[in-house]
């Protein structure tokens, strides 16, 4: 997808932005490659929108620089070859849909015929050809979102910045639009950088993502790398459901680590090369990796815990169980409902035997 | 069943309070706007006499039907033909409209940058600036106009400043000129332009300007193509809030102007108090009302359309 020798489409090089004494982003260094769909994921207030505003030029970094295809981005916003799609869409209320899309092209001084062709191409792309004459207030939320997208894409930006583009849509429409956005990006090959607080959204659309934590990047990777191999407790806890068990390292070797956890006894986990014997570390175990009352998958080492089901939360396609171990700790266990509806499915008050493979447990030192 | 009854009861009560809410301002308008206008209209059809009241015929309700018919027959539209044929009144109306139009344009030109700067200032500063705009209202209007007489007179502050800076060699006669009237009007009405403009500009989503910049528009284009068109409701409100009362302005041209700045308010005053010609004064007032109803109706129409759009 990208030429290894070429500079990244967008590079944040030690970028810091302070607002008074508040540090919104702190020495952010990030490479986003050409043609990539990249997501910046973080809770609200973690400074994840700031990098977009800096790249668009609405704001300037306190320190560090931003490079577009290797060249420093310092021009005022109206001269930058990047475009932004706003969370509020920021459609011009006094202009028709077509005029909104035309606005950016007119600024480039393109010939009239080319502008008209590009506008109809863009409206067709977002399936709004029939609504060109409407004003924004005559459109539904989903249609407005598509106008905003068409308007930003009409300029053929080198990088498209999307600030919470789907936040205003309801859940079902949002899920559909995520796939549409992904298809569109693949078709156009434009570099997309999306900012979102919705982990499901980030994982659905992005080729790679950065998990933001208080103005810094906690981890960068593909969605499955981040889900399966979180680098820290923060990332493990932020993405999906997880059981975090605290314990002391008993033994460690190249392929595994043995940890004595309060309330669980000794648990064998995946390798943790940097862990020292006697050190306190955390084990991250996803609820769906735990097998109930069955043999468990084959792994490097088998772990087994017995306990009692104390709560069952029905979620539709699956249920989340809370299991109290013999020593009194709680484990979250997810079971598919095909399984739970069966006669031998676990119910509240029942004793269960839980098994999980060492490979499925990530040992975390921070 | 009982639930339906309760809801019906609540609906009745709401419609009763709603009716009262509409009735109160309606009664107010009938009592203090419609009725006085009708009285003025009646007087405008009378003739002036040296008597108390200074016009005939006088409607005497105790005279019965015959007296009423006699009263109706005595009314005439003579005064209306006079007001449209006498060039003094025509000139006075035109002067008023001209002063109102030019000074409203000046106020808009000065007020827009002020309102724009206020709307873009930091939050804390905004409230201070807002107080500064409203502050002059805390002093009586007349005192402020007298202060301008002080500033503009021959040995006033303005001439002293100009002389000391060497801009002029001899004091300029500012007072009793059109310039003084314009200065007084622009000064007095500026807040009525700045406040609605500020309210519109302050509400405007900053993301719209950012989006325009993002799409390649330089700052001056953003101003003309985004900010100005979107502040139209504020411009309209400000223009009408200034234009309408300026047409009828009396105090400022009377105190700062000369006989060449004879506006309709002064003409009206002269007819009423100096000539004691109540019927003719009523005609002048009613014609002015009709002239002003035009822009008011236009404003209402545009306002209603804007509301429709917002919905």
Boltz contact constraints between the chains, C-beta under 6 A:
constraints:
  - contact:
      token1: [A, 56]
      token2: [B, 214]
      max_distance: 6.0
  - contact:
      token1: [A, 58]
      token2: [B, 210]
      max_distance: 6.0
  - contact:
      token1: [A, 77]
      token2: [B, 213]
      max_distance: 6.0
  - contact:
      token1: [A, 77]
      token2: [B, 214]
      max_distance: 6.0
  - contact:
      token1: [A, 78]
      token2: [B, 213]
      max_distance: 6.0
  - contact:
      token1: [A, 78]
      token2: [B, 216]
      max_distance: 6.0
  - contact:
      token1: [A, 78]
      token2: [B, 217]
      max_distance: 6.0
  - contact:
      token1: [A, 78]
      token2: [B, 218]
      max_distance: 6.0
  - contact:
      token1: [A, 83]
      token2: [B, 214]
      max_distance: 6.0
  - contact:
      token1: [A, 84]
      token2: [B, 214]
      max_distance: 6.0
  - contact:
      token1: [A, 86]
      token2: [B, 207]
      max_distance: 6.0
  - contact:
      token1: [A, 86]
      token2: [B, 211]
      max_distance: 6.0
  - contact:
      token1: [A, 88]
      token2: [B, 207]
      max_distance: 6.0
  - contact:
      token1: [A, 90]
      token2: [B, 207]
      max_distance: 6.0
  - contact:
      token1: [A, 90]
      token2: [B, 208]
      max_distance: 6.0
  - contact:
      token1: [A, 90]
      token2: [B, 211]
      max_distance: 6.0
  - contact:
      token1: [A, 94]
      token2: [B, 229]
      max_distance: 6.0
  - contact:
      token1: [A, 103]
      token2: [B, 215]
      max_distance: 6.0
  - contact:
      token1: [A, 104]
      token2: [B, 215]
      max_distance: 6.0
  - contact:
      token1: [A, 104]
      token2: [B, 216]
      max_distance: 6.0
  - contact:
      token1: [A, 107]
      token2: [B, 216]
      max_distance: 6.0
  - contact:
      token1: [A, 107]
      token2: [B, 217]
      max_distance: 6.0
